Amino acid sequence: MAQYRQNRIAEEIKKNLDRIIREELRDPRVCGTFSITRVEPTRDLRIAKVYISVLEEEGLEDMIKALKGASGLLRHALGARLSVRHTPELIFLPDRNIAYGMHIADVLRQVLGDGGQDSNHEDH
């Protein structure tokens, strides 16, 4: 039962925090195409790790710094939207899984593309 509550709160944090960042946070470092990929609250719901992915990889570190700097404001705005006794402390972390996946896909495309051309030449 506790895991269900933890997952439900994680989804609520993710949804509300995304809306707050997009609509209320005014920091030029928070720009581009980004996503909150997952939220991992601790068992006691006092801390929540928030993983951020950015399509423009070069802006990821600046964005994480901006979010860390605004964590108090974001926590306060989140507390007004959540129905929990204590709003968790927010820890923002970069999530490079999407960028890594895109890199692997590019490598595979290159390998398979080159391999496909070589096999065509062997048939002739």
Backbone as CSV, one residue per row, in Angstrom:
resi,resn,N_x,N_y,N_z,CA_x,CA_y,CA_z,C_x,C_y,C_z
1,MET,0.818,-1.190,0.000,0.000,0.000,0.000,0.865,1.259,0.000
2,ALA,1.977,1.231,0.757,2.857,2.397,0.828,3.487,2.686,-0.537
3,GLN,3.841,1.632,-1.270,4.436,1.813,-2.595,3.445,2.479,-3.551
4,TYR,2.180,2.092,-3.455,1.148,2.708,-4.300,1.061,4.201,-4.007
5,ARG,1.048,4.573,-2.736,0.970,5.982,-2.350,2.209,6.738,-2.829
6,GLN,3.360,6.128,-2.678,4.615,6.725,-3.119,4.587,6.981,-4.635
7,ASN,4.114,6.014,-5.404,4.015,6.161,-6.859,3.003,7.231,-7.247
8,ARG,1.884,7.267,-6.554,0.842,8.253,-6.837,1.356,9.656,-6.569
9,ILE,2.045,9.843,-5.459,2.598,11.152,-5.123,3.707,11.531,-6.103
10,ALA,4.513,10.561,-6.516,5.560,10.831,-7.505,4.948,11.363,-8.799
11,GLU,3.847,10.765,-9.242,3.179,11.229,-10.463,2.575,12.621,-10.280
12,GLU,2.016,12.881,-9.107,1.454,14.204,-8.825,2.557,15.263,-8.818
13,ILE,3.684,14.945,-8.198,4.812,15.876,-8.173,5.274,16.147,-9.603
14,LYS,5.426,15.091,-10.384,5.897,15.222,-11.768,4.974,16.117,-12.585
15,LYS,3.687,15.856,-12.522,2.709,16.612,-13.300,2.668,18.074,-12.868
16,ASN,2.564,18.313,-11.570,2.460,19.682,-11.062,3.754,20.470,-11.227
17,LEU,4.882,19.829,-10.985,6.164,20.508,-11.106,6.429,20.898,-12.565
18,ASP,6.062,20.038,-13.488,6.219,20.358,-14.910,5.421,21.621,-15.253
19,ARG,4.199,21.676,-14.777,3.344,22.836,-15.044,3.920,24.111,-14.400
20,ILE,4.395,23.996,-13.168,4.960,25.147,-12.462,6.195,25.668,-13.198
21,ILE,7.090,24.767,-13.581,8.324,25.178,-14.263,7.989,25.872,-15.587
22,ARG,7.067,25.298,-16.353,6.734,25.863,-17.665,5.970,27.184,-17.571
23,GLU,5.084,27.306,-16.592,4.188,28.457,-16.551,4.611,29.560,-15.579
24,GLU,5.343,29.219,-14.524,5.611,30.209,-13.489,7.078,30.576,-13.319
25,LEU,7.972,29.686,-13.666,9.391,29.954,-13.459,9.928,30.815,-14.597
26,ARG,10.474,31.953,-14.232,11.009,32.885,-15.227,12.531,32.960,-15.075
27,ASP,13.211,32.039,-15.709,14.672,32.016,-15.693,15.118,31.686,-17.110
28,PRO,15.959,32.524,-17.707,16.369,32.288,-19.093,17.133,30.978,-19.294
29,ARG,17.675,30.417,-18.217,18.388,29.137,-18.345,17.431,27.964,-18.482
30,VAL,16.172,28.178,-18.122,15.153,27.134,-18.249,14.456,27.366,-19.584
31,CYS,14.980,26.723,-20.602,14.453,26.921,-21.946,14.688,25.658,-22.772
32,GLY,14.197,25.682,-23.975,14.378,24.532,-24.850,13.358,23.449,-24.557
33,THR,13.619,22.311,-25.121,12.726,21.168,-24.967,13.232,20.315,-23.811
34,PHE,12.457,20.285,-22.740,12.860,19.510,-21.572,11.701,18.662,-21.077
35,SER,12.053,17.698,-20.250,11.046,16.813,-19.688,11.484,16.357,-18.305
36,ILE,10.517,16.240,-17.422,10.778,15.581,-16.143,10.547,14.100,-16.427
37,THR,11.622,13.337,-16.463,11.501,11.931,-16.865,10.972,11.049,-15.744
38,ARG,11.360,11.366,-14.512,10.828,10.593,-13.387,11.078,11.341,-12.083
39,VAL,10.282,10.972,-11.091,10.426,11.525,-9.744,10.520,10.332,-8.800
40,GLU,11.516,10.354,-7.931,11.709,9.268,-6.970,11.658,9.814,-5.555
41,PRO,10.482,9.762,-4.928,10.403,10.220,-3.532,10.946,9.156,-2.580
42,THR,11.487,9.620,-1.459,11.916,8.667,-0.444,10.679,8.055,0.210
43,ARG,10.885,6.996,0.958,9.774,6.290,1.599,8.951,7.199,2.512
44,ASP,9.646,8.094,3.216,8.940,8.997,4.137,8.437,10.264,3.443
45,LEU,8.667,10.383,2.147,8.198,11.493,1.309,8.791,12.842,1.722
46,ARG,9.933,12.828,2.371,10.587,14.075,2.785,11.468,14.653,1.672
47,ILE,11.966,13.777,0.804,12.859,14.186,-0.284,12.357,13.547,-1.576
48,ALA,12.449,14.302,-2.664,12.091,13.751,-3.973,13.198,14.092,-4.966
49,LYS,13.772,13.067,-5.572,14.748,13.272,-6.638,13.969,13.472,-7.929
50,VAL,14.264,14.565,-8.609,13.563,14.921,-9.846,14.575,14.860,-10.981
51,TYR,14.351,13.951,-11.927,15.267,13.762,-13.051,14.779,14.554,-14.256
52,ILE,15.686,15.373,-14.806,15.371,16.265,-15.920,16.172,15.841,-17.141
53,SER,15.490,15.788,-18.270,16.138,15.506,-19.545,15.910,16.699,-20.463
54,VAL,16.944,17.079,-21.199,16.859,18.213,-22.114,17.316,17.751,-23.487
55,LEU,16.543,18.087,-24.499,16.894,17.698,-25.857,18.202,18.366,-26.279
56,GLU,18.365,19.639,-25.930,19.590,20.372,-26.235,20.580,20.100,-25.100
57,GLU,21.380,19.070,-25.246,22.264,18.576,-24.191,23.162,19.671,-23.600
58,GLU,23.591,20.634,-24.414,24.500,21.675,-23.924,23.844,22.588,-22.886
59,GLY,22.525,22.627,-22.807,21.844,23.472,-21.836,21.463,22.764,-20.553
60,LEU,21.765,21.481,-20.458,21.318,20.684,-19.306,21.915,21.169,-17.983
61,GLU,23.218,21.385,-17.926,23.855,21.777,-16.664,23.343,23.131,-16.171
62,ASP,23.184,24.098,-17.088,22.655,25.409,-16.691,21.227,25.287,-16.180
63,MET,20.452,24.442,-16.822,19.069,24.260,-16.398,19.006,23.639,-15.001
64,ILE,19.832,22.648,-14.751,19.870,22.014,-13.427,20.266,23.049,-12.370
65,LYS,21.250,23.902,-12.673,21.652,24.955,-11.726,20.497,25.910,-11.449
66,ALA,19.771,26.286,-12.507,18.630,27.197,-12.343,17.550,26.565,-11.471
67,LEU,17.269,25.292,-11.702,16.230,24.603,-10.929,16.656,24.425,-9.471
68,LYS,17.928,24.133,-9.259,18.424,24.022,-7.879,18.296,25.369,-7.170
69,GLY,18.606,26.446,-7.881,18.501,27.783,-7.302,17.069,28.176,-6.981
70,ALA,16.138,27.656,-7.758,14.723,27.986,-7.564,13.983,26.911,-6.779
71,SER,14.698,25.972,-6.186,14.035,24.835,-5.539,13.101,25.258,-4.411
72,GLY,13.456,26.302,-3.666,12.577,26.788,-2.594,11.259,27.316,-3.138
73,LEU,11.345,28.126,-4.179,10.152,28.665,-4.833,9.299,27.535,-5.428
74,LEU,9.966,26.594,-6.076,9.247,25.470,-6.686,8.586,24.598,-5.617
75,ARG,9.286,24.380,-4.522,8.723,23.579,-3.427,7.500,24.259,-2.831
76,HIS,7.579,25.568,-2.647,6.456,26.318,-2.097,5.243,26.237,-3.030
77,ALA,5.464,26.455,-4.326,4.370,26.384,-5.306,3.801,24.967,-5.382
78,LEU,4.668,23.985,-5.261,4.214,22.589,-5.284,3.384,22.264,-4.047
79,GLY,3.791,22.798,-2.900,3.066,22.559,-1.650,1.632,23.053,-1.701
80,ALA,1.399,24.125,-2.453,0.039,24.657,-2.585,-0.847,23.735,-3.426
81,ARG,-0.236,22.862,-4.209,-1.005,21.988,-5.110,-1.136,20.550,-4.610
82,LEU,-0.248,20.130,-3.733,-0.267,18.750,-3.243,-1.046,18.642,-1.933
83,SER,-1.629,17.490,-1.747,-2.334,17.250,-0.488,-1.525,16.270,0.367
84,VAL,-0.364,16.738,0.794,0.495,15.944,1.675,0.859,16.807,2.885
85,ARG,1.196,16.139,3.968,1.522,16.856,5.198,2.779,17.708,5.028
86,HIS,3.817,17.113,4.444,5.077,17.823,4.223,5.411,17.782,2.737
87,THR,5.680,18.937,2.161,6.110,18.978,0.765,7.564,18.528,0.731
88,PRO,7.883,17.568,-0.125,9.259,17.057,-0.129,10.281,18.092,-0.606
89,GLU,11.477,17.960,-0.079,12.600,18.749,-0.572,12.913,18.228,-1.973
90,LEU,13.149,19.129,-2.908,13.365,18.743,-4.300,14.852,18.732,-4.625
91,ILE,15.319,17.615,-5.146,16.703,17.486,-5.586,16.667,17.243,-7.094
92,PHE,17.223,18.175,-7.855,17.191,18.079,-9.310,18.463,17.416,-9.829
93,LEU,18.268,16.424,-10.677,19.385,15.666,-11.238,19.225,15.534,-12.747
94,PRO,20.346,15.551,-13.479,20.250,15.376,-14.935,19.943,13.924,-15.288
95,ASP,19.112,13.739,-16.281,18.822,12.393,-16.794,19.307,12.366,-18.232
96,ARG,20.375,11.657,-18.458,20.979,11.614,-19.793,20.562,10.368,-20.573
97,ASN,19.597,9.635,-20.095,19.183,8.397,-20.765,18.661,8.637,-22.172
98,ILE,17.891,9.708,-22.385,17.340,9.978,-23.717,18.472,10.328,-24.679
99,ALA,19.384,11.203,-24.247,20.520,11.577,-25.101,21.380,10.354,-25.395
100,TYR,21.584,9.508,-24.391,22.369,8.293,-24.586,21.672,7.360,-25.576
101,GLY,20.368,7.234,-25.442,19.592,6.390,-26.360,19.664,6.903,-27.789
102,MET,19.606,8.236,-27.950,19.713,8.821,-29.287,21.102,8.566,-29.871
103,HIS,22.134,8.650,-29.032,23.498,8.375,-29.477,23.632,6.926,-29.945
104,ILE,23.098,6.006,-29.162,23.152,4.588,-29.530,22.403,4.350,-30.841
105,ALA,21.239,4.990,-30.999,20.469,4.845,-32.238,21.271,5.360,-33.433
106,ASP,21.977,6.491,-33.262,22.809,7.025,-34.345,23.934,6.059,-34.701
107,VAL,24.586,5.518,-33.680,25.671,4.563,-33.915,25.137,3.334,-34.652
108,LEU,23.998,2.832,-34.210,23.417,1.655,-34.868,23.051,1.966,-36.318
109,ARG,22.508,3.154,-36.544,22.167,3.555,-37.915,23.410,3.575,-38.789
110,GLN,24.515,4.114,-38.247,25.755,4.169,-39.010,26.291,2.765,-39.293
111,VAL,26.285,1.926,-38.268,26.797,0.571,-38.429,25.931,-0.226,-39.398
112,LEU,24.635,-0.166,-39.208,23.733,-0.915,-40.084,23.718,-0.336,-41.493
113,GLY,23.837,0.976,-41.584,23.892,1.612,-42.900,25.140,1.187,-43.651
114,ASP,26.296,1.205,-42.980,27.546,0.783,-43.610,27.519,-0.707,-43.906
115,GLY,26.998,-1.478,-42.957,26.915,-2.930,-43.155,26.012,-3.281,-44.318
116,GLY,24.914,-2.557,-44.469,23.988,-2.812,-45.563,24.632,-2.540,-46.908
117,GLN,25.466,-1.485,-47.007,26.132,-1.161,-48.262,27.177,-2.214,-48.597
118,ASP,27.906,-2.684,-47.579,28.923,-3.699,-47.811,28.310,-4.998,-48.310
119,SER,27.165,-5.382,-47.743,26.542,-6.634,-48.150,26.004,-6.533,-49.572
120,ASN,25.584,-5.346,-49.998,25.126,-5.166,-51.370,26.272,-5.336,-52.360
121,HIS,27.466,-4.869,-51.963,28.626,-4.980,-52.844,29.082,-6.430,-52.958
122,GLU,28.915,-7.219,-51.916,29.336,-8.619,-51.941,28.465,-9.444,-52.885
123,ASP,27.173,-9.071,-53.008,26.269,-9.819,-53.849,26.610,-9.665,-55.325
124,HIS,27.235,-8.553,-55.701,27.498,-8.284,-57.122,28.723,-8.926,-57.609
